[in-house]
């Protein structure tokens, strides 16, 4: 599902713990780290897609998290043409994302990177909120910066402090 401007609707997910550290996942068989993310299927709301992707990629259920906030508007990034599938070239520019900030209310042991048949991550850790953007693939860095800046205002909502 690509919009008329060439962007695929997607969600980005920032999960934080009680110390306001964020879930940082290492892409399977790669040296890059990122937040969970995934496409919005036809008929899904961004929130429904977020909960589906959260379970598929991180193994967390809705009862394990609390939504603290989300971006008001879509954040977009372009994907370099050499990364685009041949059949999508010419019609696909990149992703448009709604980002969610979640608080983990469950336990670290609720995280399971093997909850789906197609794992996205092979390692994870908690990292301070302002993650090192140089470890994110270059074309996503500006969207990460925008999402972290916009969602930082929600960080102390629902905290145990």
HELIX and SHEET records of a PDB file:
HELIX    1   1 UNK A   46  UNK A   58  1                                  13    
HELIX    2   2 UNK A   62  UNK A   64  5                                   3    
HELIX    3   3 UNK A   81  UNK A   83  5                                   3    
HELIX    4   4 UNK A   86  UNK A   88  5                                   3    
HELIX    5   5 UNK A  108  UNK A  110  5                                   3    
HELIX    6   6 UNK A  133  UNK A  135  5                                   3    
HELIX    7   7 UNK A  138  UNK A  140  5                                   3    
HELIX    8   8 UNK A  141  UNK A  151  1                                  11    
HELIX    9   9 UNK A  152  UNK A  154  5                                   3    
SHEET    1   A 4 UNK A  36  UNK A  39  0                                        
SHEET    2   A 4 UNK A   7  UNK A  16 -1                                        
SHEET    3   A 4 UNK A  94  UNK A 104  1                                        
SHEET    4   A 4 UNK A  65  UNK A  70 -1                                        
SHEET    1   B 4 UNK A  36  UNK A  39  0                                        
SHEET    2   B 4 UNK A   7  UNK A  16 -1                                        
SHEET    3   B 4 UNK A  94  UNK A 104  1                                        
SHEET    4   B 4 UNK A  75  UNK A  78 -1                                        
SHEET    1   C 3 UNK A  33  UNK A  34  0                                        
SHEET    2   C 3 UNK A  21  UNK A  27 -1                                        
SHEET    3   C 3 UNK A 121  UNK A 128 -1                                        
END                                                                             
